[in-house]
Amino acid sequence: MSDITIHELEAAINFWRARSPSSGDELVLCKEASALSKPYALMIVQRQAVLSPEGLDGTAQEAWNSYVRLKNGL
């Protein structure tokens, strides 16, 4: 698997937000967007441009892989 750029990760978060908008009075993110938002925030704080997919936890990896499959129509 190739590295994930911060822009790709942001696109994945936006994909999940559009597919499953925030809900409730607290505007809680869906589990996929929430899982991807944590490494995204770390990338911003650490000023990283890319992230290895292996650096994602299980939930984030699942959200990322599902996003890639859906984006590619697989």
Secondary structure as UniProt FT lines:
FT   STRAND          4..5
FT   HELIX           6..19
FT   TURN            24..27
FT   HELIX           31..45
FT   TURN            46..47
FT   STRAND          50..51
FT   HELIX           53..55
FT   HELIX           58..71
FT   TURN            72..73
//
